[in-house]
Amino acid sequence: MSSALDAATEVELWSALRARGTTVVGATSKRAALAQADRVVVLVAGEVVATGPWSELDRSWGHLAG
């Protein structure tokens, strides 16, 4: 959804969606988007290996984000 956006525009997009109470299901490795998410699900080989807010997952899974 936001792969063509620069980081600043992407943050604006997520802020606008959050302000509207919009539910979004997406797939990304962008830190800006992960930080805005209420819940992040980490998949490895199609299996769920971790869930939670990015602030808790970043330490273990931050190497996957660009």
Backbone bond lengths (Angstrom), bond angles and torsions (degrees), N, CA, C in turn:
res aa  C-N    CA-C-N  psi(-1)  N-CA   C-N-CA  omega(-1)  CA-C   N-CA-C  phi
1 M - - - 1.442 - - 1.522 110.68 -
2 S 1.317 117.31 -41.40 1.457 118.85 -173.69 1.524 112.69 -117.45
3 S 1.310 117.83 16.82 1.464 120.59 -174.26 1.525 113.24 -63.72
4 A 1.320 118.62 -25.77 1.464 120.95 -178.51 1.530 112.90 -90.53
5 L 1.325 118.10 0.16 1.454 121.41 -176.36 1.522 111.35 -91.75
6 D 1.343 115.68 147.25 1.458 119.07 171.68 1.527 107.51 -74.83
7 A 1.324 116.81 166.08 1.460 121.64 -173.28 1.529 112.82 -58.95
8 A 1.326 117.89 -42.84 1.470 120.90 -178.28 1.523 111.59 -64.40
9 T 1.328 117.03 -42.81 1.465 120.86 179.92 1.522 110.32 -67.91
10 E 1.324 116.27 -36.60 1.466 119.65 178.69 1.532 111.11 -64.13
11 V 1.321 117.61 -41.18 1.464 120.87 177.32 1.521 110.07 -62.13
12 E 1.334 117.15 -41.40 1.470 120.91 176.93 1.523 111.09 -61.57
13 L 1.329 116.63 -42.36 1.465 120.84 179.05 1.522 110.87 -60.10
14 W 1.333 116.81 -50.22 1.470 120.18 -178.64 1.521 110.95 -63.53
15 S 1.313 117.97 -37.44 1.466 121.24 177.95 1.524 110.90 -63.77
16 A 1.325 116.63 -42.51 1.469 120.97 179.28 1.527 111.28 -65.33
17 L 1.330 116.84 -42.12 1.470 120.37 178.50 1.525 110.39 -63.66
18 R 1.334 116.78 -43.18 1.461 120.73 179.43 1.530 110.63 -63.33
19 A 1.329 117.44 -41.49 1.465 121.50 -179.66 1.529 111.58 -61.70
20 R 1.318 116.18 -29.91 1.474 120.68 179.13 1.520 112.46 -86.94
21 G 1.332 116.98 -6.43 1.465 119.80 -178.23 1.516 112.71 73.92
22 T 1.321 116.59 24.90 1.455 122.12 -176.76 1.529 111.03 -76.60
23 T 1.318 116.47 135.44 1.458 121.45 173.78 1.519 108.11 -90.14
24 V 1.334 116.05 128.95 1.457 121.51 -179.16 1.523 108.65 -128.94
25 V 1.320 115.86 131.18 1.458 121.47 171.23 1.518 105.68 -113.02
26 G 1.316 116.56 122.31 1.461 119.59 -176.06 1.508 111.62 -143.16
27 A 1.301 114.71 172.64 1.457 121.88 175.38 1.515 107.88 -126.99
28 T 1.332 117.14 124.72 1.455 120.76 -177.64 1.516 110.49 -157.45
29 S 1.309 114.62 159.60 1.463 120.89 170.27 1.526 109.50 -121.31
30 K 1.330 116.81 10.94 1.462 121.27 -179.54 1.523 110.46 -80.73
31 R 1.330 115.19 126.21 1.465 120.72 -179.24 1.527 112.55 -57.61
32 A 1.330 117.27 -40.34 1.471 120.72 -178.54 1.519 110.98 -59.59
33 A 1.311 117.67 -42.26 1.465 121.60 179.59 1.525 110.85 -72.40
34 L 1.329 117.09 -41.79 1.463 120.70 179.87 1.522 110.93 -61.38
35 A 1.320 116.25 -39.60 1.463 120.86 -179.39 1.528 111.97 -66.31
36 Q 1.325 118.63 -26.49 1.460 123.12 -179.49 1.528 112.72 -84.24
37 A 1.319 116.51 -17.87 1.467 120.66 -174.50 1.527 111.56 -72.65
38 D 1.326 116.36 143.40 1.464 121.08 173.33 1.525 110.03 -71.01
39 R 1.324 116.18 -37.63 1.457 121.58 -179.13 1.516 109.29 -141.77
40 V 1.310 115.74 134.97 1.459 122.79 176.39 1.524 107.28 -114.50
41 V 1.314 116.26 137.10 1.464 122.06 175.95 1.525 106.58 -115.33
42 V 1.324 116.92 122.39 1.466 122.07 179.29 1.527 107.57 -97.18
43 L 1.343 115.10 125.12 1.459 121.24 177.96 1.524 109.32 -111.50
44 V 1.306 117.12 136.20 1.457 123.10 172.46 1.516 106.50 -128.78
45 A 1.323 115.48 120.03 1.467 121.79 -177.78 1.528 110.97 53.74
46 G 1.340 115.83 38.36 1.456 120.93 176.69 1.517 115.12 79.94
47 E 1.311 117.81 1.54 1.460 122.11 -179.63 1.529 110.15 -107.63
48 V 1.342 117.11 139.50 1.452 121.71 175.95 1.527 108.15 -72.84
49 V 1.336 116.32 121.45 1.465 120.50 -179.82 1.526 112.60 -113.83
50 A 1.342 117.50 -15.26 1.459 120.50 178.49 1.519 109.43 -164.04
51 T 1.337 115.81 148.87 1.466 121.73 174.15 1.518 108.67 -142.35
52 G 1.315 115.10 153.33 1.452 120.52 176.47 1.512 110.90 145.10
53 P 1.319 116.88 -174.56 1.461 119.77 176.66 1.529 109.82 -71.80
54 W 1.325 116.29 149.50 1.468 120.36 -178.20 1.528 111.70 -59.69
55 S 1.317 117.35 -32.40 1.467 120.26 179.65 1.525 111.80 -58.64
56 E 1.324 117.58 -28.18 1.462 121.88 177.43 1.529 112.11 -90.13
57 L 1.316 117.49 -29.08 1.465 121.49 -175.57 1.518 113.58 -89.58
58 D 1.336 116.60 -22.27 1.459 121.17 -174.31 1.529 112.80 -55.37
59 R 1.303 118.04 -40.81 1.460 121.09 -177.03 1.536 111.64 -59.89
60 S 1.324 116.76 -41.24 1.464 120.47 -178.06 1.525 113.43 -89.34
61 W 1.335 116.45 -30.68 1.462 119.99 -171.16 1.514 113.35 -119.30
62 G 1.309 119.15 5.33 1.456 123.64 -177.32 1.529 113.48 -58.18
63 H 1.320 116.83 -26.94 1.473 119.92 179.20 1.530 112.22 -64.11
64 L 1.335 117.38 -17.24 1.464 120.91 179.26 1.526 112.35 -84.69
65 A 1.318 117.28 -17.08 1.469 121.39 -176.71 1.514 110.46 -91.73
66 G 1.339 114.84 144.63 1.450 119.98 178.63 1.485 113.45 -107.61
